[in-house]
Amino acid sequence: MARPVTVTLDHDKSPEELKERIDANLDELTSGLAGKMALKVDRRWEGEILHFSAKAMFQKVTGTIELFPQHVRITVVLPDMLAGMAEKVTKQLQNKGALILEDKSG
């Protein structure tokens, strides 16, 4: 059975800055979700929600990134064959997501 994984990360960025950071780093964020070599990541913004899907090794991973004033919620739906990796994927999203949102001006 497909398994959703959700991570919430705090931020202090504007929606525009968040979108820029996410667009620039989505491939990095999703790498490893559908195997080590994601072949293609499709993305589509609908307002403050980014819908994405990645395909690799005959597996399709889908998800959303929702922007809120003080946090970002990343939800990834793992297919049956990858559901056992939920804990690893959660840690990966927390670590990579935090790096994307971190303030690099200082």
N, C-alpha and C positions, 0 to 999 in steps of 0.2 A: 504494500500500500504506500502511495506517495506520502512524503512527510514534510510538512512545512517547518522551517527554521526561521525564527524571528530574533533580530538584534535591534536594540534601541541605543542610539549614541547621542549624547548631548553636544550642542554646538552654540556658537555665538556669531554665526554668519548670516548675511542677507540671503534671500532665496536665489538671487542672481549669482552670488559667489558660490553657493552650494552647487547650483547646476553646472557652473564652469568646472569646479573641482571634480564633480561626479562624472561629467562627460569626458574629461581628460584622463580619468583613472578607472573607468568602468572595466576595461579589459583586465587591468591588474586586480581589481576587486573580485572579478569572477573567475580568474585563472585558478584552475584546480578544482572547480566545482563539478565539472563534468569530465573528470580525468585531467591529467597533466596538460593536455594539449587541446584547449578549446579552439575549434576551427573557426567559429564565427559567433559574434555576439550581436544580436539584433536589439535595437532600443527604440523607444517611442515615448516622448513626454506627453502627458495629458495634464495640463495645469501643473500642479505641484507633485505629480506622481510619475515616476519613470517606470515603465514596463520593460522588462528585458527577458531575453532567452538566449541560452548558449547551447551549442551542440558540439559533442565530441564523443568518439568511441561509441556511436549508436545510442547515446543517452542525450536527453533533452532536459535541461534545467531551466525553470522559469522563475520569475520573481518580480518584486516591486521595490522601489525606494520611494518612500513618502516623506516629504519635507514638511516639518512643523516649525513654528517660531523658535522653539528652544531644543528640539531634538529631531533626529532623522530615524525613521524606522525602516529597516531592511528586512524583507521577507523573501526567502528562497524556498521553492518547492522542489524537494529532491525526489527523483523517480524511485520506484521500488528498489532497483539494484543499488542505488546509492544511499538509501535511507539509513543504513548502518553507519554512515559517516557523519551523521547529524552533529555529534559533539565536536568533531574535528572542523566541520564547516562553520559551526557557531564561533569557535575560537578564531578561525581564519577571518571571518567577517568582522569580529570585534577588533582584531589587530589591524587588519588592512583598512577598515573603515575609520578607525581612530587616526591612522596616519594621514588619510586623505583629508580629514576634517581639522587636523591640528594646525595651529597658527604658526606659520613659517616665517613671519616677518621679524621675529626677535632674534 
